[in-house]
Amino acid sequence: MQRASPETATDHCSACGTEQRLDVSIAILTESPDEANAAFSREPYRIVECRSCGETSKTRMNDA
Ligand SMILES: [Zn+2]
């Protein structure tokens, strides 16, 4: 998977329950690679990883 160099942000981490330093990056993830329409299943995700606890959340960018 392609992953740009992460940016750092400060935001609330639901796992920590407090504000933490977070790494924010964008990655193209392939969904359902076994399906025939795999060409349409590569979606950009915004990935946020807590530097404190390692909690990672993915948000699909096309769901705006
Ligand atoms: Zn955390």
N, CA, C, O and the ligand as a Tripos MOL2 file, in Angstrom:
@<TRIPOS>MOLECULE
protein
  257   255    65     0     0
PROTEIN
NO_CHARGES

@<TRIPOS>ATOM
      1 N           0.8280   -1.1810    0.0000 N.3       1 MET1
      2 CA          0.0000    0.0000    0.0000 C.3       1 MET1
      3 C           0.8690    1.2400    0.0000 C.2       1 MET1
      4 O           1.9560    1.2490    0.5780 O.2       1 MET1
      5 N           0.3910    2.2760   -0.6440 N.am      2 GLN2
      6 CA          1.1310    3.5130   -0.6920 C.3       2 GLN2
      7 C           0.7410    4.3610    0.5070 C.2       2 GLN2
      8 O          -0.4280    4.4590    0.8800 O.2       2 GLN2
      9 N           1.7480    4.9620    1.0870 N.am      3 ARG3
     10 CA          1.4640    5.7510    2.2760 C.3       3 ARG3
     11 C           2.3770    6.9620    2.2860 C.2       3 ARG3
     12 O           3.6010    6.8350    2.2940 O.2       3 ARG3
     13 N           1.7760    8.1200    2.2840 N.am      4 ALA4
     14 CA          2.5630    9.3410    2.3260 C.3       4 ALA4
     15 C           3.1360    9.5340    3.7170 C.2       4 ALA4
     16 O           2.6620    8.9390    4.6850 O.2       4 ALA4
     17 N           4.1330   10.3490    3.8060 N.am      5 SER5
     18 CA          4.7050   10.6360    5.1160 C.3       5 SER5
     19 C           3.6520   11.3130    5.9810 C.2       5 SER5
     20 O           3.0040   12.2660    5.5480 O.2       5 SER5
     21 N           3.4830   10.8270    7.1900 N.am      6 PRO6
     22 CA          2.3910   11.3230    8.0200 C.3       6 PRO6
     23 C           2.6130   12.7390    8.5200 C.2       6 PRO6
     24 O           3.7430   13.1920    8.7000 O.2       6 PRO6
     25 N           1.5090   13.4150    8.7340 N.am      7 GLU7
     26 CA          1.5480   14.6910    9.4160 C.3       7 GLU7
     27 C           1.1830   14.4440   10.8770 C.2       7 GLU7
     28 O           0.5570   13.4420   11.2220 O.2       7 GLU7
     29 N           1.5790   15.3540   11.6940 N.am      8 THR8
     30 CA          1.2720   15.2210   13.1140 C.3       8 THR8
     31 C           0.1990   16.2250   13.4990 C.2       8 THR8
     32 O           0.2650   17.4020   13.1430 O.2       8 THR8
     33 N          -0.7720   15.7430   14.2220 N.am      9 ALA9
     34 CA         -1.8340   16.6120   14.6960 C.3       9 ALA9
     35 C          -2.0910   16.3050   16.1600 C.2       9 ALA9
     36 O          -1.6620   15.2750   16.6800 O.2       9 ALA9
     37 N          -2.7840   17.1980   16.8010 N.am     10 THR10
     38 CA         -3.2020   16.9560   18.1820 C.3      10 THR10
     39 C          -4.7170   16.9100   18.1990 C.2      10 THR10
     40 O          -5.3900   17.8610   17.8000 O.2      10 THR10
     41 N          -5.2400   15.7940   18.6660 N.am     11 ASP11
     42 CA         -6.6910   15.6440   18.6830 C.3      11 ASP11
     43 C          -7.0780   14.6610   19.7760 C.2      11 ASP11
     44 O          -6.2240   14.0270   20.3940 O.2      11 ASP11
     45 N          -8.3540   14.5500   19.9980 N.am     12 HIS12
     46 CA         -8.8520   13.6570   21.0330 C.3      12 HIS12
     47 C          -8.7360   12.2090   20.5780 C.2      12 HIS12
     48 O          -9.1550   11.8540   19.4770 O.2      12 HIS12
     49 N          -8.1600   11.3790   21.4450 N.am     13 CYS13
     50 CA         -8.0910    9.9440   21.1770 C.3      13 CYS13
     51 C          -9.1390    9.2500   22.0280 C.2      13 CYS13
     52 O          -9.1280    9.3660   23.2540 O.2      13 CYS13
     53 N         -10.0430    8.5270   21.3800 N.am     14 SER14
     54 CA        -11.1240    7.8900   22.1280 C.3      14 SER14
     55 C         -10.6030    6.7830   23.0300 C.2      14 SER14
     56 O         -11.2070    6.4810   24.0600 O.2      14 SER14
     57 N          -9.4850    6.1780   22.6480 N.am     15 ALA15
     58 CA         -8.9210    5.1100   23.4740 C.3      15 ALA15
     59 C          -8.2570    5.6720   24.7210 C.2      15 ALA15
     60 O          -8.4150    5.1300   25.8150 O.2      15 ALA15
     61 N          -7.5110    6.7620   24.5530 N.am     16 CYS16
     62 CA         -6.8420    7.3860   25.6970 C.3      16 CYS16
     63 C          -7.8300    8.2140   26.5310 C.2      16 CYS16
     64 O          -7.6840    8.3350   27.7470 O.2      16 CYS16
     65 N          -8.8240    8.7730   25.8630 N.am     17 GLY17
     66 CA         -9.7730    9.6360   26.5480 C.3      17 GLY17
     67 C          -9.2470   11.0420   26.7500 C.2      17 GLY17
     68 O          -9.8800   11.8480   27.4330 O.2      17 GLY17
     69 N          -8.1160   11.3450   26.1730 N.am     18 THR18
     70 CA         -7.5190   12.6750   26.3150 C.3      18 THR18
     71 C          -6.9470   13.0960   24.9670 C.2      18 THR18
     72 O          -6.9230   12.3090   24.0210 O.2      18 THR18
     73 N          -6.4910   14.3370   24.8860 N.am     19 GLU19
     74 CA         -5.8390   14.7920   23.6660 C.3      19 GLU19
     75 C          -4.4520   14.1730   23.5690 C.2      19 GLU19
     76 O          -3.7150   14.0990   24.5530 O.2      19 GLU19
     77 N          -4.1210   13.7420   22.3910 N.am     20 GLN20
     78 CA         -2.8380   13.0860   22.1730 C.3      20 GLN20
     79 C          -2.2410   13.5610   20.8570 C.2      20 GLN20
     80 O          -2.9290   14.1270   20.0070 O.2      20 GLN20
     81 N          -0.9570   13.3180   20.7150 N.am     21 ARG21
     82 CA         -0.3070   13.5550   19.4240 C.3      21 ARG21
     83 C          -0.6890   12.3970   18.4980 C.2      21 ARG21
     84 O          -0.5690   11.2260   18.8600 O.2      21 ARG21
     85 N          -1.1420   12.7450   17.3200 N.am     22 LEU22
     86 CA         -1.5980   11.7380   16.3730 C.3      22 LEU22
     87 C          -0.8310   11.8690   15.0670 C.2      22 LEU22
     88 O          -0.5350   12.9740   14.6110 O.2      22 LEU22
     89 N          -0.5150   10.7300   14.4780 N.am     23 ASP23
     90 CA          0.0320   10.7250   13.1270 C.3      23 ASP23
     91 C          -1.1310   10.6020   12.1500 C.2      23 ASP23
     92 O          -1.9470    9.6860   12.2590 O.2      23 ASP23
     93 N          -1.2020   11.5220   11.2020 N.am     24 VAL24
     94 CA         -2.2810   11.5140   10.2250 C.3      24 VAL24
     95 C          -1.6760   11.2840    8.8500 C.2      24 VAL24
     96 O          -0.7930   12.0260    8.4200 O.2      24 VAL24
     97 N          -2.1530   10.2510    8.1610 N.am     25 SER25
     98 CA         -1.6310    9.9760    6.8290 C.3      25 SER25
     99 C          -2.7750    9.5380    5.9270 C.2      25 SER25
    100 O          -3.8630    9.1880    6.3830 O.2      25 SER25
    101 N          -2.4880    9.5700    4.6380 N.am     26 ILE26
    102 CA         -3.4610    9.1410    3.6430 C.3      26 ILE26
    103 C          -2.9370    7.8730    2.9980 C.2      26 ILE26
    104 O          -1.7720    7.8150    2.6040 O.2      26 ILE26
    105 N          -3.7700    6.8690    2.8860 N.am     27 ALA27
    106 CA         -3.3610    5.6240    2.2690 C.3      27 ALA27
    107 C          -4.4490    5.1540    1.3120 C.2      27 ALA27
    108 O          -5.6430    5.3190    1.5640 O.2      27 ALA27
    109 N          -4.0000    4.5630    0.2050 N.am     28 ILE28
    110 CA         -4.9370    3.9380   -0.7250 C.3      28 ILE28
    111 C          -5.0620    2.4750   -0.3330 C.2      28 ILE28
    112 O          -4.1000    1.7140   -0.4430 O.2      28 ILE28
    113 N          -6.2300    2.0850    0.1170 N.am     29 LEU29
    114 CA         -6.4490    0.7150    0.5460 C.3      29 LEU29
    115 C          -7.3430    0.0060   -0.4580 C.2      29 LEU29
    116 O          -8.3040    0.5770   -0.9750 O.2      29 LEU29
    117 N          -7.0130   -1.2220   -0.7170 N.am     30 THR30
    118 CA         -7.8300   -2.0190   -1.6220 C.3      30 THR30
    119 C          -8.8610   -2.7870   -0.8200 C.2      30 THR30
    120 O          -8.5300   -3.5780    0.0630 O.2      30 THR30
    121 N         -10.1150   -2.5370   -1.1480 N.am     31 GLU31
    122 CA        -11.2020   -3.2330   -0.4690 C.3      31 GLU31
    123 C         -11.6280   -4.4300   -1.3010 C.2      31 GLU31
    124 O         -11.6310   -4.3740   -2.5300 O.2      31 GLU31
    125 N         -11.9780   -5.4870   -0.6380 N.am     32 SER32
    126 CA        -12.5250   -6.6730   -1.2960 C.3      32 SER32
    127 C         -11.7180   -7.0680   -2.5270 C.2      32 SER32
    128 O         -12.2640   -7.0620   -3.6300 O.2      32 SER32
    129 N         -10.4570   -7.4060   -2.3820 N.am     33 PRO33
    130 CA         -9.6150   -7.7060   -3.5440 C.3      33 PRO33
    131 C         -10.0820   -8.9350   -4.3160 C.2      33 PRO33
    132 O          -9.6520   -9.1440   -5.4510 O.2      33 PRO33
    133 N         -10.9410   -9.7420   -3.7340 N.am     34 ASP34
    134 CA        -11.3930  -10.9560   -4.4260 C.3      34 ASP34
    135 C         -12.5540  -10.6870   -5.3780 C.2      34 ASP34
    136 O         -12.9190  -11.5490   -6.1780 O.2      34 ASP34
    137 N         -13.1260   -9.5020   -5.2930 N.am     35 GLU35
    138 CA        -14.2910   -9.2360   -6.1220 C.3      35 GLU35
    139 C         -13.8960   -8.7940   -7.5220 C.2      35 GLU35
    140 O         -12.8020   -8.2740   -7.7390 O.2      35 GLU35
    141 N         -14.7960   -9.0080   -8.4570 N.am     36 ALA36
    142 CA        -14.5140   -8.7040   -9.8470 C.3      36 ALA36
    143 C         -14.3210   -7.2170  -10.0750 C.2      36 ALA36
    144 O         -13.6080   -6.8130  -10.9930 O.2      36 ALA36
    145 N         -14.9460   -6.4100   -9.2530 N.am     37 ASN37
    146 CA        -14.8460   -4.9630   -9.4330 C.3      37 ASN37
    147 C         -13.7470   -4.3690   -8.5760 C.2      37 ASN37
    148 O         -13.8770   -3.2550   -8.0700 O.2      37 ASN37
    149 N         -12.6730   -5.1070   -8.4140 N.am     38 ALA38
    150 CA        -11.5880   -4.6420   -7.5570 C.3      38 ALA38
    151 C         -11.0360   -3.3010   -8.0200 C.2      38 ALA38
    152 O         -10.5210   -2.5210   -7.2190 O.2      38 ALA38
    153 N         -11.1460   -3.0410   -9.3050 N.am     39 ALA39
    154 CA        -10.6240   -1.7780   -9.8260 C.3      39 ALA39
    155 C         -11.3410   -0.5800   -9.2210 C.2      39 ALA39
    156 O         -10.8040    0.5280   -9.1850 O.2      39 ALA39
    157 N         -12.5600   -0.8140   -8.7450 N.am     40 PHE40
    158 CA        -13.3340    0.2770   -8.1760 C.3      40 PHE40
    159 C         -13.2760    0.2850   -6.6560 C.2      40 PHE40
    160 O         -13.9240    1.1010   -6.0010 O.2      40 PHE40
    161 N         -12.5020   -0.6230   -6.1150 N.am     41 SER41
    162 CA        -12.5150   -0.7630   -4.6610 C.3      41 SER41
    163 C         -11.2550   -0.2090   -4.0050 C.2      41 SER41
    164 O         -11.0200   -0.4200   -2.8150 O.2      41 SER41
    165 N         -10.4510    0.4980   -4.7900 N.am     42 ARG42
    166 CA         -9.2860    1.1450   -4.1760 C.3      42 ARG42
    167 C          -9.6940    2.5340   -3.7370 C.2      42 ARG42
    168 O          -9.9610    3.4070   -4.5630 O.2      42 ARG42
    169 N          -9.7390    2.7290   -2.4540 N.am     43 GLU43
    170 CA        -10.2750    3.9640   -1.9130 C.3      43 GLU43
    171 C          -9.2250    4.6570   -1.0500 C.2      43 GLU43
    172 O          -8.4790    4.0010   -0.3240 O.2      43 GLU43
    173 N          -9.1710    5.9810   -1.1310 N.am     44 PRO44
    174 CA         -8.2800    6.7110   -0.2270 C.3      44 PRO44
    175 C          -8.8700    6.7780    1.1720 C.2      44 PRO44
    176 O         -10.0470    7.0850    1.3610 O.2      44 PRO44
    177 N          -8.0370    6.4870    2.1230 N.am     45 TYR45
    178 CA         -8.4480    6.5620    3.5240 C.3      45 TYR45
    179 C          -7.5570    7.5340    4.2640 C.2      45 TYR45
    180 O          -6.3660    7.6530    3.9760 O.2      45 TYR45
    181 N          -8.1390    8.2160    5.2050 N.am     46 ARG46
    182 CA         -7.3920    9.0350    6.1370 C.3      46 ARG46
    183 C          -7.1520    8.1790    7.3720 C.2      46 ARG46
    184 O          -8.0910    7.7410    8.0360 O.2      46 ARG46
    185 N          -5.8780    7.9480    7.6670 N.am     47 ILE47
    186 CA         -5.5240    7.0640    8.7640 C.3      47 ILE47
    187 C          -4.9240    7.8860    9.8930 C.2      47 ILE47
    188 O          -3.9620    8.6310    9.7030 O.2      47 ILE47
    189 N          -5.5110    7.7350   11.0620 N.am     48 VAL48
    190 CA         -5.0510    8.4710   12.2360 C.3      48 VAL48
    191 C          -4.5540    7.4580   13.2620 C.2      48 VAL48
    192 O          -5.2870    6.5590   13.6750 O.2      48 VAL48
    193 N          -3.3040    7.6190   13.6620 N.am     49 GLU49
    194 CA         -2.7180    6.7010   14.6320 C.3      49 GLU49
    195 C          -2.2560    7.4840   15.8540 C.2      49 GLU49
    196 O          -1.5090    8.4550   15.7390 O.2      49 GLU49
    197 N          -2.7050    7.0530   17.0150 N.am     50 CYS50
    198 CA         -2.3240    7.7070   18.2580 C.3      50 CYS50
    199 C          -0.8870    7.3350   18.5980 C.2      50 CYS50
    200 O          -0.5250    6.1590   18.6230 O.2      50 CYS50
    201 N          -0.0850    8.3430   18.8540 N.am     51 ARG51
    202 CA          1.3050    8.0650   19.2000 C.3      51 ARG51
    203 C           1.4500    7.5210   20.6090 C.2      51 ARG51
    204 O           2.4810    6.9410   20.9500 O.2      51 ARG51
    205 N           0.4420    7.7010   21.4130 N.am     52 SER52
    206 CA          0.5220    7.2500   22.8030 C.3      52 SER52
    207 C           0.1310    5.7840   22.9360 C.2      52 SER52
    208 O           0.8750    4.9950   23.5190 O.2      52 SER52
    209 N          -1.0320    5.4130   22.4000 N.am     53 CYS53
    210 CA         -1.5420    4.0610   22.6160 C.3      53 CYS53
    211 C          -1.5320    3.2200   21.3540 C.2      53 CYS53
    212 O          -1.7390    2.0090   21.4230 O.2      53 CYS53
    213 N          -1.2930    3.8400   20.1870 N.am     54 GLY54
    214 CA         -1.2470    3.0750   18.9510 C.3      54 GLY54
    215 C          -2.6040    2.8260   18.3300 C.2      54 GLY54
    216 O          -2.6970    2.1640   17.2970 O.2      54 GLY54
    217 N          -3.6660    3.3450   18.9430 N.am     55 GLU55
    218 CA         -5.0030    3.1880   18.3790 C.3      55 GLU55
    219 C          -5.0470    3.7930   16.9750 C.2      55 GLU55
    220 O          -4.6380    4.9360   16.7690 O.2      55 GLU55
    221 N          -5.5430    3.0210   16.0220 N.am     56 THR56
    222 CA         -5.5890    3.4880   14.6450 C.3      56 THR56
    223 C          -7.0220    3.5150   14.1720 C.2      56 THR56
    224 O          -7.7650    2.5530   14.3680 O.2      56 THR56
    225 N          -7.4150    4.6120   13.5490 N.am     57 SER57
    226 CA         -8.7470    4.6920   12.9600 C.3      57 SER57
    227 C          -8.6180    5.0680   11.4990 C.2      57 SER57
    228 O          -7.7760    5.8860   11.1300 O.2      57 SER57
    229 N          -9.4550    4.4680   10.6700 N.am     58 LYS58
    230 CA         -9.4700    4.7440    9.2390 C.3      58 LYS58
    231 C         -10.7870    5.3950    8.8790 C.2      58 LYS58
    232 O         -11.8520    4.9380    9.2930 O.2      58 LYS58
    233 N         -10.7090    6.4600    8.1100 N.am     59 THR59
    234 CA        -11.9000    7.1390    7.6470 C.3      59 THR59
    235 C         -11.8680    7.1970    6.1320 C.2      59 THR59
    236 O         -10.9260    7.7310    5.5460 O.2      59 THR59
    237 N         -12.8840    6.6550    5.5020 N.am     60 ARG60
    238 CA        -12.9670    6.6620    4.0510 C.3      60 ARG60
    239 C         -13.2240    8.0840    3.5690 C.2      60 ARG60
    240 O         -14.1940    8.7190    3.9820 O.2      60 ARG60
    241 N         -12.3500    8.5810    2.6930 N.am     61 MET61
    242 CA        -12.4240    9.9880    2.3200 C.3      61 MET61
    243 C         -13.5760   10.2640    1.3570 C.2      61 MET61
    244 O         -14.0410   11.3990    1.2550 O.2      61 MET61
    245 N         -14.0340    9.2410    0.6600 N.am     62 ASN62
    246 CA        -15.1000    9.4510   -0.3250 C.3      62 ASN62
    247 C         -16.4880    9.4320    0.2870 C.2      62 ASN62
    248 O         -17.4820    9.5660   -0.4270 O.2      62 ASN62
    249 N         -16.5670    9.2680    1.5830 N.am     63 ASP63
    250 CA        -17.8610    9.2460    2.2330 C.3      63 ASP63
    251 C         -18.3120   10.6140    2.6860 C.2      63 ASP63
    252 O         -19.1980   10.7330    3.5320 O.2      63 ASP63
    253 N         -17.7150   11.6370    2.1340 N.am     64 ALA64
    254 CA        -18.0440   13.0000    2.5670 C.3      64 ALA64
    255 C         -19.5130   13.3150    2.2870 C.2      64 ALA64
    256 O         -19.9760   14.4170    2.5840 O.2      64 ALA64
    257 ZN         -4.5570    6.9740   22.2910 Zn       65 ZN65
@<TRIPOS>BOND
     1     1     2 1
     2     2     3 1
     3     3     4 2
     4     3     5 am
     5     5     6 1
     6     6     7 1
     7     7     8 2
     8     7     9 am
     9     9    10 1
    10    10    11 1
    11    11    12 2
    12    11    13 am
    13    13    14 1
    14    14    15 1
    15    15    16 2
    16    15    17 am
    17    17    18 1
    18    18    19 1
    19    19    20 2
    20    19    21 am
    21    21    22 1
    22    22    23 1
    23    23    24 2
    24    23    25 am
    25    25    26 1
    26    26    27 1
    27    27    28 2
    28    27    29 am
    29    29    30 1
    30    30    31 1
    31    31    32 2
    32    31    33 am
    33    33    34 1
    34    34    35 1
    35    35    36 2
    36    35    37 am
    37    37    38 1
    38    38    39 1
    39    39    40 2
    40    39    41 am
    41    41    42 1
    42    42    43 1
    43    43    44 2
    44    43    45 am
    45    45    46 1
    46    46    47 1
    47    47    48 2
    48    47    49 am
    49    49    50 1
    50    50    51 1
    51    51    52 2
    52    51    53 am
    53    53    54 1
    54    54    55 1
    55    55    56 2
    56    55    57 am
    57    57    58 1
    58    58    59 1
    59    59    60 2
    60    59    61 am
    61    61    62 1
    62    62    63 1
    63    63    64 2
    64    63    65 am
    65    65    66 1
    66    66    67 1
    67    67    68 2
    68    67    69 am
    69    69    70 1
    70    70    71 1
    71    71    72 2
    72    71    73 am
    73    73    74 1
    74    74    75 1
    75    75    76 2
    76    75    77 am
    77    77    78 1
    78    78    79 1
    79    79    80 2
    80    79    81 am
    81    81    82 1
    82    82    83 1
    83    83    84 2
    84    83    85 am
    85    85    86 1
    86    86    87 1
    87    87    88 2
    88    87    89 am
    89    89    90 1
    90    90    91 1
    91    91    92 2
    92    91    93 am
    93    93    94 1
    94    94    95 1
    95    95    96 2
    96    95    97 am
    97    97    98 1
    98    98    99 1
    99    99   100 2
   100    99   101 am
   101   101   102 1
   102   102   103 1
   103   103   104 2
   104   103   105 am
   105   105   106 1
   106   106   107 1
   107   107   108 2
   108   107   109 am
   109   109   110 1
   110   110   111 1
   111   111   112 2
   112   111   113 am
   113   113   114 1
   114   114   115 1
   115   115   116 2
   116   115   117 am
   117   117   118 1
   118   118   119 1
   119   119   120 2
   120   119   121 am
   121   121   122 1
   122   122   123 1
   123   123   124 2
   124   123   125 am
   125   125   126 1
   126   126   127 1
   127   127   128 2
   128   127   129 am
   129   129   130 1
   130   130   131 1
   131   131   132 2
   132   131   133 am
   133   133   134 1
   134   134   135 1
   135   135   136 2
   136   135   137 am
   137   137   138 1
   138   138   139 1
   139   139   140 2
   140   139   141 am
   141   141   142 1
   142   142   143 1
   143   143   144 2
   144   143   145 am
   145   145   146 1
   146   146   147 1
   147   147   148 2
   148   147   149 am
   149   149   150 1
   150   150   151 1
   151   151   152 2
   152   151   153 am
   153   153   154 1
   154   154   155 1
   155   155   156 2
   156   155   157 am
   157   157   158 1
   158   158   159 1
   159   159   160 2
   160   159   161 am
   161   161   162 1
   162   162   163 1
   163   163   164 2
   164   163   165 am
   165   165   166 1
   166   166   167 1
   167   167   168 2
   168   167   169 am
   169   169   170 1
   170   170   171 1
   171   171   172 2
   172   171   173 am
   173   173   174 1
   174   174   175 1
   175   175   176 2
   176   175   177 am
   177   177   178 1
   178   178   179 1
   179   179   180 2
   180   179   181 am
   181   181   182 1
   182   182   183 1
   183   183   184 2
   184   183   185 am
   185   185   186 1
   186   186   187 1
   187   187   188 2
   188   187   189 am
   189   189   190 1
   190   190   191 1
   191   191   192 2
   192   191   193 am
   193   193   194 1
   194   194   195 1
   195   195   196 2
   196   195   197 am
   197   197   198 1
   198   198   199 1
   199   199   200 2
   200   199   201 am
   201   201   202 1
   202   202   203 1
   203   203   204 2
   204   203   205 am
   205   205   206 1
   206   206   207 1
   207   207   208 2
   208   207   209 am
   209   209   210 1
   210   210   211 1
   211   211   212 2
   212   211   213 am
   213   213   214 1
   214   214   215 1
   215   215   216 2
   216   215   217 am
   217   217   218 1
   218   218   219 1
   219   219   220 2
   220   219   221 am
   221   221   222 1
   222   222   223 1
   223   223   224 2
   224   223   225 am
   225   225   226 1
   226   226   227 1
   227   227   228 2
   228   227   229 am
   229   229   230 1
   230   230   231 1
   231   231   232 2
   232   231   233 am
   233   233   234 1
   234   234   235 1
   235   235   236 2
   236   235   237 am
   237   237   238 1
   238   238   239 1
   239   239   240 2
   240   239   241 am
   241   241   242 1
   242   242   243 1
   243   243   244 2
   244   243   245 am
   245   245   246 1
   246   246   247 1
   247   247   248 2
   248   247   249 am
   249   249   250 1
   250   250   251 1
   251   251   252 2
   252   251   253 am
   253   253   254 1
   254   254   255 1
   255   255   256 2
@<TRIPOS>SUBSTRUCTURE
     1 MET1         2 RESIDUE 1 A MET
     2 GLN2         6 RESIDUE 1 A GLN
     3 ARG3        10 RESIDUE 1 A ARG
     4 ALA4        14 RESIDUE 1 A ALA
     5 SER5        18 RESIDUE 1 A SER
     6 PRO6        22 RESIDUE 1 A PRO
     7 GLU7        26 RESIDUE 1 A GLU
     8 THR8        30 RESIDUE 1 A THR
     9 ALA9        34 RESIDUE 1 A ALA
    10 THR10       38 RESIDUE 1 A THR
    11 ASP11       42 RESIDUE 1 A ASP
    12 HIS12       46 RESIDUE 1 A HIS
    13 CYS13       50 RESIDUE 1 A CYS
    14 SER14       54 RESIDUE 1 A SER
    15 ALA15       58 RESIDUE 1 A ALA
    16 CYS16       62 RESIDUE 1 A CYS
    17 GLY17       66 RESIDUE 1 A GLY
    18 THR18       70 RESIDUE 1 A THR
    19 GLU19       74 RESIDUE 1 A GLU
    20 GLN20       78 RESIDUE 1 A GLN
    21 ARG21       82 RESIDUE 1 A ARG
    22 LEU22       86 RESIDUE 1 A LEU
    23 ASP23       90 RESIDUE 1 A ASP
    24 VAL24       94 RESIDUE 1 A VAL
    25 SER25       98 RESIDUE 1 A SER
    26 ILE26      102 RESIDUE 1 A ILE
    27 ALA27      106 RESIDUE 1 A ALA
    28 ILE28      110 RESIDUE 1 A ILE
    29 LEU29      114 RESIDUE 1 A LEU
    30 THR30      118 RESIDUE 1 A THR
    31 GLU31      122 RESIDUE 1 A GLU
    32 SER32      126 RESIDUE 1 A SER
    33 PRO33      130 RESIDUE 1 A PRO
    34 ASP34      134 RESIDUE 1 A ASP
    35 GLU35      138 RESIDUE 1 A GLU
    36 ALA36      142 RESIDUE 1 A ALA
    37 ASN37      146 RESIDUE 1 A ASN
    38 ALA38      150 RESIDUE 1 A ALA
    39 ALA39      154 RESIDUE 1 A ALA
    40 PHE40      158 RESIDUE 1 A PHE
    41 SER41      162 RESIDUE 1 A SER
    42 ARG42      166 RESIDUE 1 A ARG
    43 GLU43      170 RESIDUE 1 A GLU
    44 PRO44      174 RESIDUE 1 A PRO
    45 TYR45      178 RESIDUE 1 A TYR
    46 ARG46      182 RESIDUE 1 A ARG
    47 ILE47      186 RESIDUE 1 A ILE
    48 VAL48      190 RESIDUE 1 A VAL
    49 GLU49      194 RESIDUE 1 A GLU
    50 CYS50      198 RESIDUE 1 A CYS
    51 ARG51      202 RESIDUE 1 A ARG
    52 SER52      206 RESIDUE 1 A SER
    53 CYS53      210 RESIDUE 1 A CYS
    54 GLY54      214 RESIDUE 1 A GLY
    55 GLU55      218 RESIDUE 1 A GLU
    56 THR56      222 RESIDUE 1 A THR
    57 SER57      226 RESIDUE 1 A SER
    58 LYS58      230 RESIDUE 1 A LYS
    59 THR59      234 RESIDUE 1 A THR
    60 ARG60      238 RESIDUE 1 A ARG
    61 MET61      242 RESIDUE 1 A MET
    62 ASN62      246 RESIDUE 1 A ASN
    63 ASP63      250 RESIDUE 1 A ASP
    64 ALA64      254 RESIDUE 1 A ALA
    65 ZN65       257 GROUP 0 **** ****
